[in-house]
Amino acid sequence: MAAEDPDDLVPFQDVRVIRSTGPAILCGIRDRLVWLSRAHVSGKLWCAGDRGTLFIRRSVARDRQLIGASTPDAFTLAESSLPRRRPPARLRLVRATQR
């Protein structure tokens, strides 16, 4: 059996962002309010009012008691398998038509 990597990401669904600051976000996860460093989470939830799925490092989720040693509803997701944002398309200069 392979050892679990504490940097693996664990998904939590229906997370609400209650408050956000530069370095951290206050999230409502299940029935708890938890401050999380932005360095330890991944996903599209960043501003107060955002709601959806948030990926949290396994070690942080355990530390905040969001999961136990063997939580059946949590699964490992490698950070490299997360969808990456596309860079914006290159802008092209269009000349104005002469009248």
MOBEL-V351205 format. One record per residue. N is the residue number from 1. RES is the residue in one letter. OMEGA is omega in radians with two decimals (NA if undefined). Layout:
BEGIN
n=N res=RES omega=OMEGA
n=N res=RES omega=OMEGA
END
This chain:
BEGIN
n=1 res=M omega=-3.11
n=2 res=A omega=3.10
n=3 res=A omega=3.12
n=4 res=E omega=3.10
n=5 res=D omega=-3.12
n=6 res=P omega=3.11
n=7 res=D omega=3.05
n=8 res=D omega=-3.14
n=9 res=L omega=3.12
n=10 res=V omega=-3.13
n=11 res=P omega=3.02
n=12 res=F omega=-3.09
n=13 res=Q omega=3.10
n=14 res=D omega=3.10
n=15 res=V omega=3.09
n=16 res=R omega=3.03
n=17 res=V omega=-3.11
n=18 res=I omega=-3.10
n=19 res=R omega=3.10
n=20 res=S omega=3.04
n=21 res=T omega=3.12
n=22 res=G omega=-3.06
n=23 res=P omega=-3.02
n=24 res=A omega=3.06
n=25 res=I omega=3.06
n=26 res=L omega=-3.03
n=27 res=C omega=2.96
n=28 res=G omega=-3.14
n=29 res=I omega=-3.03
n=30 res=R omega=-3.12
n=31 res=D omega=-3.07
n=32 res=R omega=3.00
n=33 res=L omega=-3.04
n=34 res=V omega=3.00
n=35 res=W omega=3.13
n=36 res=L omega=3.06
n=37 res=S omega=3.12
n=38 res=R omega=3.13
n=39 res=A omega=-3.07
n=40 res=H omega=-3.13
n=41 res=V omega=3.08
n=42 res=S omega=3.14
n=43 res=G omega=-3.07
n=44 res=K omega=3.14
n=45 res=L omega=-3.08
n=46 res=W omega=-3.05
n=47 res=C omega=3.08
n=48 res=A omega=-3.13
n=49 res=G omega=3.10
n=50 res=D omega=-3.13
n=51 res=R omega=3.12
n=52 res=G omega=-3.11
n=53 res=T omega=3.11
n=54 res=L omega=3.12
n=55 res=F omega=-3.07
n=56 res=I omega=3.09
n=57 res=R omega=-3.09
n=58 res=R omega=-3.12
n=59 res=S omega=3.13
n=60 res=V omega=3.12
n=61 res=A omega=3.09
n=62 res=R omega=-3.13
n=63 res=D omega=-3.14
n=64 res=R omega=3.12
n=65 res=Q omega=3.05
n=66 res=L omega=3.04
n=67 res=I omega=3.06
n=68 res=G omega=-3.14
n=69 res=A omega=3.10
n=70 res=S omega=-3.13
n=71 res=T omega=-3.07
n=72 res=P omega=-3.07
n=73 res=D omega=3.11
n=74 res=A omega=3.09
n=75 res=F omega=-3.10
n=76 res=T omega=3.09
n=77 res=L omega=3.14
n=78 res=A omega=-3.10
n=79 res=E omega=-3.12
n=80 res=S omega=-3.13
n=81 res=S omega=3.08
n=82 res=L omega=3.11
n=83 res=P omega=3.13
n=84 res=R omega=3.10
n=85 res=R omega=3.08
n=86 res=R omega=3.04
n=87 res=P omega=3.14
n=88 res=P omega=3.14
n=89 res=A omega=3.12
n=90 res=R omega=3.10
n=91 res=L omega=3.10
n=92 res=R omega=3.10
n=93 res=L omega=3.11
n=94 res=V omega=-3.13
n=95 res=R omega=3.09
n=96 res=A omega=3.11
n=97 res=T omega=3.13
n=98 res=Q omega=-3.12
n=99 res=R omega=NA
END
